[in-house]
């Protein structure tokens, strides 16, 4: 399972991602988080919960194709069956 979020700043959606990852049923899902922009404040909190955080390295719209390719490769490499986006 990969959750894709714009960033992991201190907003409501970002906080919800951290809460959700802390409650995920680990026997059913292997959670990961991918951020479009990074680094970010909440990444360390997720890593402390043993949730890998993948930063796709976007700086602006010109980076969309490269970030999409990185996300596609991450999904393939991890064999994610669920992609949850915000």
ZITA-V642648 format. One record per backbone hydrogen bond with DSSP energy under -0.5 kcal/mol. NH is the residue of the N-H (numbers start at 1). CO is the residue of the C=O. If there is no record, write none. Layout:
# ZITA-V642648
<<NH	CO> <NH	CO>>
This chain:
# ZITA-V642648
<<2	82> <3	32> <4	2> <4	84> <5	3> <5	34> <15	11> <16	12> <17	13> <18	14> <19	15> <20	16> <21	17> <22	18> <23	19> <23	20> <24	20> <26	24> <28	25> <29	25> <31	29> <32	1> <33	52> <34	3> <35	54> <36	5> <37	6> <42	8> <43	40> <44	41> <46	42> <47	43> <48	44> <49	45> <49	46> <50	47> <51	46> <52	31> <52	50> <54	33> <55	53> <56	35> <56	54> <58	36> <63	60> <64	61> <67	63> <68	64> <69	65> <70	66> <71	67> <72	68> <73	69> <74	70> <75	71> <76	72> <77	73> <78	74> <79	75> <80	75> <84	2> <85	83> <86	4>>
